[in-house]
């Protein structure tokens, strides 16, 4: 698999649900900065919440200045007992939209796992039974303002987890890199579909964990965002990192007897994503 990205349309995620989540995201990012700053993420919230532009979330070490994006991280409480506080009243609509989107995307992920299992010569349920019993997954809402010359919306990187699924509204700029010659391909990530009951199309890319679990059969996708249009691009991004722990989710490090769970692998890989590894 050369580029590690593909498109997916799933009946588990109707267009009306995606449009509702995009409406909620656009509404939040359109608020005055001082309002958004009241909902910043922190260590106490497991970093759930808002990160402003320049808030230290560059994705690439090549980004010599803050990437032009702001984001809101939504996620379920951690399974180790971390309890998320109820959302503020002014975030109720955003929380409800993200919660429904999150649940639907978990179901859509099952179809991908079945397809990958079959492609690797296993039973359709093999990956789901092994690494998808209590998955760690989150929703990231991101707004990319138009960039000026020499600026980046999101620098080149690969995702450290298993599977990323996204769609967007407005603007443009998602690109994936061909491994054969290093050229960048423009990818249309607009949420398509016709009517409330139709299924939108998601751009999906496999991450470092997918490459590791498949023994290199599937490639982790280098990608970036360069919104050189005249309008803001707002994206719904769903990150699925599979089960965080347990022997069934163990991966072996190359040349070592050390074994890591999926959660440990992702946690150790995160700093490297920003360090050029």
CORVENUR-V101411 format. One record per run of one state. SS is the DSSP state (2 for helix, 1 for strand, 0 for the rest). FROM is the first residue (numbers start at 1). TO is the last residue. If there is no record, write none. Layout:
SS_FROM_TO ; SS_FROM_TO
This chain:
0_1_4 ; 1_5_14 ; 2_15_29 ; 0_30_32 ; 2_33_39 ; 1_40_40 ; 0_41_42 ; 2_43_45 ; 0_46_48 ; 1_49_51 ; 0_52_69 ; 1_70_75 ; 0_76_88 ; 2_89_119 ; 0_120_125 ; 2_126_131 ; 0_132_134 ; 1_135_144 ; 0_145_153 ; 1_154_157 ; 0_158_162 ; 1_163_169 ; 0_170_173 ; 1_174_177 ; 0_178_183 ; 1_184_186 ; 0_187_189 ; 1_190_190 ; 0_191_198 ; 1_199_206 ; 0_207_207 ; 2_208_213 ; 0_214_222 ; 1_223_225 ; 0_226_232 ; 1_233_243 ; 0_244_246 ; 2_247_249 ; 0_250_250 ; 1_251_252 ; 0_253_258 ; 1_259_260 ; 0_261_261 ; 2_262_273 ; 0_274_277
